[in-house]
């Protein structure tokens, strides 16, 4: 696993980074996107409904069976995450010699 913390379903294995396997940390994640120009009240409602859904005990149980731990965020946090990842991967790609890309 390429993350700093281990999902509970993988606790006995531990994060790969802590075991010296990887120098880079990443997570698998999912996001909901709406079309550009979607009115803010609709975005707010979708975010609130998603947060509520991922806190439901039955939903969390089913996701846990699949090895998924929901960690919902706000639209602003998603925007920040996307910006940071874009910057991070841009730098990574630029650090690789052109002949190796």
Secondary structure, 3 states (H helix, E strand, C coil): CCCCCCCHHHCCCCCCCCCCCCCCCCCCCCCCCCCCCCCHHHHHHHHHHHHHHHHCHHHHHHHHHCCCCCCCCCHHHHHHHHHHHHHHHHHHHHHCCHHHC
